Amino acid sequence: MLLTFAGNVLAGNAPRPYFLTNFTYNTTCLEDSVEFTITDNTAGIDSVKWYFLSPPVLDKDSSDLIRGAKYKYPAPGTYTVTLKVYRNGVEDLTTMPVTIVARRGIDFGPPNLTLCENTPYDLVVPADPAATFTWFVGEDTIRNATNIHPVTEAATYYVAYNGCKELDSVNIFYSPIPTLDLGPNRTMCTGELLTLDATAQNATYRWSTGETTPTIVVSGGNQTYSVTASVAGCGDYTDQVTINFTGPAYPFSLGPDTLLCPGETVILDAARPEATGYNWNTGSRNPAINVRNSGDYSVFVTINGICDVLDTINVRYSRLRDFSLGNDTTLCYPNFLVLSADHGTGNYLWQDGSDQATYHVDSSGYYYVRVQIGRCVESDTIRVDFQDSLRVNLGEDTTLCIGETLLLRPRGAGTNFKWQDSTSVPTFRVTDPGIYAIVAQNVCNRATDSVNVYFEDCDCSLLFPTAFSPNGDGRNDYFRPIYRCQLGAYKLSIYNRWGDFIFYTTDPAVSWNGLHNGKPASLGTYVWVVEYVDAMRNKKYAKQGTITLIR
């Protein structure tokens, strides 16, 4: 139990602004260590002092724990707890009374009590007009109660006087009211076995035969059988039945117990030429029934109107019922997935020939399994996709010459992305200065990047052709820049449309001749990226564009 109070502030003789520092305590029992906890935000508190007795006894009851403190009181009584709080060097005092009481030593009697369902019952403890009562019922707490508590559910019950929780408790259980029915009187054919069942919850048994088990088996003679079931909390319940045996023996069987595969049904047929009546435990009076659920099925068959024969068959469904590998899923590297088809002893075959009951998945693809248990076969397929975490990169901030354009490519953005203007174009053409950004996401993460593009009137600009034909005719055979300034550092890179590296040089006098790995490159459009420094002004430039290779 947690009790919360707002204390009285002691501000001395002169009034001044103060904070009210609320705190709680968890018990009022003499034998327990009382825990005091500040419930206010402690962020602005420099330090605290707790005084558990009034006047304080510094060597026994002082503590400087900011969040809370503990104290075990020496005797019953009402004590004053003082909390001294410093905020920015300013002191505030909060006081609170706490009444410590001794436990009453309540005894609920036996630790376990069984009641009959729907039977009213009250737990009663000694009354005290000066006391407050709290009952603890399982996980629930009932405050402002009385010394009498009506029991309404199976649970463990405690009681507290004035917040002091008693040590003793009682566990309440319920017995359902039994339906004791040994069935109608019967005449069985000679040699038949009949089980009489008096099973009830929380019961003991006394049969007229002297047996004390829930069931007995009768097999001959003419006799009346009676049973008394004593159900805890409910009392005694009795029933009786007369069983006679007559006529010749008649062999009868529904067949062996049956295991069905998912979706199957079975017809249980009790028809016999000599039969004059049928009585199934399902209530059917027909010679045969169609079974589509697991369970025990029994039938009394009356032979020639003289006596009954009985048989029971158990119908079960294979463990493969409702078999599935689960829904298609997407995972992030480096996670993995373990697919389980484990249904016990059986034969398993996965798409790659593996024969284990489980399969470790760490790459994208379709995964299939065929499971056979007995004569039952089931299969399922699941699609698993793996994705990488996105790492978007638009490159470095760039300065362009007025009139030039820049194509931004969403490298590492995957397929689901948007530019700063909410478009999703594969490349973004920059013609004006500003900040350009991209946001991309997949199931693994969300990634962003931005680049600042500047424009200026360039004194040192490089001009590149938009197409060239390296066919050896002496015209446009090479791709190189034209410039009229002194260059410092220089780097030219060329990529094909799939982003593969084709050509690189750090010498502006070196041209691309249209070859890649010593062979003519494919016709088409290529992307070039150049970085260079104006040696006279020590300015750095970065540009990119496209060049079309023709013949």
Secondary structure, 3 states (H helix, E strand, C coil): CCEEECCEECCCCCCCCCCCCCEEECCCECCCCEEEEECCCCCCCCEEEEECCCCCCHHHHEECCCCEEEECCCCCEEEEEEEEEEECCEEEEEEEEEEEECCCCCCCCCCEEEEECCCCCEEECCCCCCCCEEEEECCEEEEEECCEEECCCCCEEEEEECCEECCCCEEEEEECCCCCCCCCCEEEECCCCEEEECCCCCEEEEECCCCCCCEEEECCCCEEEEEEEEECCCEEEEEEEEEEEECCCCCCCCCCCEEECCCCCEEEECCCCCEEEEEECCCCCCCEEEECCCEEEEEEEEECCCEEEEEEEEEEECCCCCCCCCCCEEEECCCCEEEECCCCCCEEEECCCCCCCEEEECCCEEEEEEEEECCEEEEEEEEEEEECCCCCECCCCEEEECCCCEEECCECCCCCEEECCCCCCCCEEECCCEEEEEEEECCCCEEEEEEEEEEECCCCCCECCCEECCCCCCCCCCECCECCCCEEEEEEEEECCCCCEEEEECCCCCCECCEECCEECCCEEEEEEEEEEECCCCEEEEEEEEEEECC
